[in-house]
């Protein structure tokens, strides 16, 4: 069954490179990025995991934990870790789930048989501290993910959770934002001070401090 935005992220217990963990317990109180890889010792996956390790400080600053999954066994993951560190320039510093029986992969609908085999596609799930799925992305196996975009989405989600605003097209942190249609222009001016009304339904304001 497909996982939709707002659904509770399914819990699971699995063996990982950091030992056996239960997903909800492991991420308790944190945001999480769960992302899948078709197989170990593959070129695109190696670059992605290396990039994620290098971004640990950025994830930490956002109260976010990263966790990867591949259908290969734990011994393979441990052997792969050295390549990840060598290629990415940072030692592996987050867990990789071993899923040889594909339990977690099926739970999150990460296996798409039309893609050619029984390995996972490149799925991404951003999960909030209440275990709600806030974003899903699915990439084909041949296309590497953009982790700057994943960080940008986390920033946008965290901002819009705390203030009555939305982020416009191509927004990056520090850019102006859109006032929620749920509040009037007068109330927006009281709340934010600087509000530019372009249309009755489109009001700009500098990114609020939250």
N, C-alpha and C positions, 0 to 999 in steps of 0.2 A: 504494500500500500504506500502511495506517495506521501512524503512528509511535506506539509504546507506551512507557510509562515504563520506563526502563532501557536503551532502545535508544540506540545512538550517533546523535547528531544528524547528519544528512547534511551533508557538506561541500559547498561551492559557491564559485565565483568570480563576482563580479558587479560591475557599475558602481554606485556610490553617490554621494551628495552629498559624501562625503569621498574620492572617487577609487575606483579599482578595488581590491577587497579579496577575500581568501579567508577564509571564515568561521572555520575552525579556527585559522588563523594570526593573524587579527585578535583573537580572543578568548583566545589562548593564556595559560593560567594564571589566567583569570578566569571568573566566572560570567557568563552572558549572558541577556538577555531579548530574544527575537526575536518581534515582533508585527506582524500584517498589518493593512492598511487597504484598504477597498473601492476607494477612488479619491482622487485629489488634489482640493483645493478643495471638500471636503465638510465639513459643519458638525461632526459628531461627531468625525471624524478630526482636525480642526484643534484641537479642545479637548484631545483625548488627547495629541497630539504636544506641544502647549504645556505640558501638565501634566508630561510626561516630561522636557522640558527643564528645567522648574523644579525637578525632583527630582534633578538630576544629583549634587548633593552627597550625597544619601541613597544613591544607587546606588554612588557612589565609596566611601562608607564601608563598604559591603558587598562591595567588590571585584567589582562587577557592571557590565557594559557593556550599554547598550540599543542595539538596532538595529531599525529599522522597515522594512517592505516595502510597496510598492504596485505595481500592474501598469502604472502610467503611466510615461512615459519620464523621463529624467533632467532634461531641460529644464523639464518641468512641475514636478518636485520643487523645483528651484532657484527657480522663480517662487513656489511655494507657501510656501517658507521664510519669506518676509517676513510673510505672514499669520499663520503659526504664532507668530513672535516677537511680533507686535503683539497678537494675541488672548491668548496665554499670559503675556506679560510677560517672557519670557526668550528670547533668540535661540536658534535651533535649534543644539544642541550634541552631536548624535549622528547617525550616518549613516542615510539612507533609501535602501534598495535600489531601483533601477529594474528592473522585471521585465516589460517590455512583451511579451516572448515567453512569459511565464508559466512559465519553466523552474523557478525556485525555488518558485513557488506550487504547482506540481504535485508537486515533490519533497517538499514538506511537507503535501500534501493540503489546501491552504488554499482551494481552489475547490470550492464545493458547488453544482452546477447547479440543484438543487431550490430554491435561494434566489433564482433568477430571472435570473441572467446569468452572465458569465464572470469577474467580479471576485471578489476574495477576501472571505471572511467575516472576522470579527475573531478570529483565532487568536492564542494566546499559547503560547510554548515557553520554559520556564526550563531552561537547560542549565548543567551544573556544569563545574568546571575540567577534568575528564577527558572532556568532550564528551558526557556522558550526559544524556539527557532526564529531567528530574526532575519536571516538571509540565507538563500541557497543559490549556488552557482554550479553549473555542470559544463566542463570543458571536454572536448575530444582528447583522446590520448596523445595526439600529435601536437597539441598546443599547450605550452607552459602558461601557468597562471601569473598574474601581475600582483605581487604582494603589496606594492604601494597602494593599489586599489583596495585590497582587503583592509589595510590600515585606514584608508580614507573612509570606507564604509563604517568601520567601528567608530571612528571619530564622529561621523554624521549621526549614527544611531545614539551614541552617548549624549551628544548635544541635544538632539530633538527629544530625547527622553526627559531632559531637564528644563527645557524652555519651549514655549509655544511657537515654534518656528519649524520651517522645512528648509532643506538645502536645495538650491537650484541646480540646473545643468552645469556640469563641469566644476562644481564647487570643490574647493580645497580649504583646509583649516585657515581661518583668518579672513576669508572672503565674506562679503555681506550675505545675509540669509533672507528668507521670505517669512513674513509674519503669517501666523496661522489664520485661515479664514474664519476660525471660530471666535476670534475676538475683533471688536470694532477698531477702527482707526484711532478713535479718541482714546480707547483703553490701551491700544498699542503705544501711543505717544506717552501716556502716563507711565507705562511699564518700561519702555525702551528709550524714550526721549527723542531720538533721531529716527524718524520714519518718513520714507518717501512713498507716496501713493502714485503708482503708475496707472493702475486700474483699480476700481473698487475691490477687486478680488486679488490684486497683486500689489503688495506693499513690501518695500525693502527696508531692512534695518541692519546696522553693523552686527557682526556676530556677538551675541551677548556673552559676558563672562559668567560661567556657571560653576 
